[in-house]
Amino acid sequence: MKIVFGDPKTGHSFQKEIEAGKEGQFFGKRIGEKFEGGAIGLPGYELEITGGSDKQGTPMAANVSGSRKLKSVFSKGVGVRRFSKKRPMGKGQKQKKTLIGNTVSEETMQLNAAITTAGSKPLAELGFAPKPKEKKAEEKK
């Protein structure tokens, strides 16, 4: 399982891979619940679950209870793009989308989180340094 957590102060996000034996501590937690950062190598930090996705890439939705998969028609919300270049949706239009529930289960492959309380050590000292952005000019050459 991967955990992608963001630092709201700097706007940077970082990714951490969790071993198979340790990911069981996240099972049963829901979107909006908080957990200690020591589980992912951030001692003293507190993180809040903001979302995630399963093995197929289906996003988690906070308004769907449990860990079930749901196909329904939506006009807005998680997984619905109102203003897409390929298929723009007009006013009153809806899309059929597949979502999974708000509870972390064995099917969850990625968990998104945000730092709510910072620890005593900065992220750079714990081995989470932001990568420099690549310049687009170099890509064009």
Residue pairs with C-beta under 8 A, 6 or more apart in sequence:
1 17
1 18
1 23
1 26
1 108
1 109
1 110
1 111
2 15
2 16
2 17
2 18
2 109
2 110
2 111
3 15
3 16
3 18
3 40
3 110
3 111
3 112
3 113
4 13
4 14
4 15
4 16
4 110
4 111
4 112
4 113
5 13
5 14
5 16
5 40
5 42
5 47
5 112
5 113
5 114
5 115
6 12
6 13
6 14
6 112
6 113
6 114
6 115
7 13
7 14
7 115
7 123
8 114
8 115
9 118
10 130
12 130
14 123
14 128
14 130
16 40
16 41
18 26
18 39
18 40
22 39
25 35
25 39
26 35
26 39
26 104
26 108
26 111
27 104
27 105
27 106
28 103
28 104
29 35
29 49
29 103
29 104
30 49
30 102
30 103
30 104
31 49
31 50
31 51
31 52
31 60
31 62
31 102
32 48
32 49
32 62
32 102
33 48
33 49
34 46
34 47
34 48
34 49
34 116
35 46
35 47
35 49
35 113
36 45
36 46
36 47
37 43
37 44
37 45
37 46
37 47
37 115
37 119
38 44
38 45
40 47
41 126
41 127
42 115
42 119
42 123
42 126
42 128
43 119
43 121
43 126
44 118
44 119
44 120
44 121
45 115
45 117
45 118
45 119
46 115
46 116
46 117
47 113
47 114
47 115
47 116
48 113
48 114
48 116
49 104
49 111
49 112
49 113
50 112
50 113
50 114
51 59
51 60
51 62
51 78
51 111
51 112
52 59
52 60
52 104
52 108
52 109
52 110
52 111
52 112
53 59
53 60
53 100
53 108
53 109
53 110
54 60
54 69
54 100
54 107
54 108
54 109
55 107
55 109
58 69
58 98
58 99
58 100
59 78
59 79
59 99
59 100
60 78
60 99
60 100
60 101
60 102
60 108
61 70
61 77
61 78
61 79
61 99
61 100
61 101
61 102
62 78
62 102
63 77
63 102
64 70
64 99
64 100
64 101
64 102
65 101
65 102
65 103
66 101
66 102
66 103
67 100
67 101
67 103
67 104
67 105
67 107
67 108
68 100
68 101
69 98
69 99
69 100
69 101
70 98
70 99
70 100
70 101
71 96
71 97
71 98
72 96
72 97
72 99
73 94
73 95
73 96
73 97
74 80
74 94
74 95
74 96
74 97
75 89
75 92
75 93
75 94
75 95
76 82
78 99
79 97
79 98
79 99
80 89
80 95
80 97
81 89
82 88
82 89
83 89
89 95
100 107
100 108
104 111
123 129
